[in-house]
Amino acid sequence: MVALSEPSPHSLSNQARPLDRRILARRLSVLLVGLLAIAVVVNLALGASDISLWGALGKFLSGEELTTLERVVLWDIRLPRIILCVLVGAALAVSGAVMQGLFRNPLADPGLVGVGAGAGLGAIISIVLGGLLPVGLQSLFGSYVTPVAAFVGGWGSTLVLYRVSTRGGRTSVATMLLAGIALGALAGAVSGILVYMADDQQLRDLTFWSMGSLAGATWEKSMIAGPVILLAIAGSTWLAHGLNCLALGEAAAAHMGIPVQRMKNAAIFSVAAATGVAVAATGGIGFVGIVVPHVLRLATGPDHGTLLPNAALLGGALLLGADLISRTIIAPAELPIGIVTAVLGAPVFLWILLKRRGLVDQ
């Protein structure tokens, strides 16, 4: 008779870990939904104005008419800003998670595909050279000239990068990374020339746009950005299984039945769409795409099936928190939200790097 050896505690813990992580990820999803709901209510209630959300809600439920100031502040200013903030935070966080999965590198960021550099160049061109546009185009786009130019610039740079890195129907991720760095340097050089040509007012506009702001949020802007971002996020969740398999390498993913090239194309263009619209709507906002997926991986593991939706929830909640700080810390003035995300995100990211190297206590 062959004696059956008892499994070691180490093997039991390895078998239990995937189940534990799935349960933990579900619980975290519930927690993040609650956190996002709380952030929405707090952002709706607080601001530079002393309008009371609860007083306005009591009037609404009792059938009493709201004052003009209450309607403007709550409905026309704060609510569209909250919606756009959640959309942009989710877009940046999910795009970061997809890029990190595609490059198999936790330091990857949507800026690597050239979206940020191209969008920034498009915005700078519209601000510095916008006066040279025909009157018809200026009247057609109105105040949306800069967002439209940023979106076109982001998409244009992505298409150029895709053509450079694709040969024989196959896209080289390594070539894309190197070409993205080169494209970013070129866009930075052209941007520097345009900044040198700008006058004082244009320099102020460039500085404010580059640091990110939600001050221009409107219902119209939210309705334009919303469908594109939501479709891109929904498409990204379809990539979850493929990104999990891609972690083992492209050859292994192909043997598992994953259409690797099709998945790369979908990942690149979903990131370009989501990030391009986000940058066009709010300007440059950093660290959300790096920090959010990184924190979630440490908490629940690398499974993109739970990582992507949780990234959308945490990204929206995080950007709402940053926006609340930017609106209230120096009220009635407003601090650019990109500064807040950098102040919050840079120390967290540095701590994560040090922890991974074992330089801080676990």
Helices and strands as residue ranges (DSSP letters): H 9-45, H 53-62, H 68-70, I 71-78, H 79-103, G 110-113, H 115-129, G 130-132, H 135-141, G 142-144, H 145-165, E 166-167, E 170-171, H 173-197, H 200-210, H 219-238, H 240-246, H 250-255, H 260-282, H 288-300, H 304-328, H 337-356
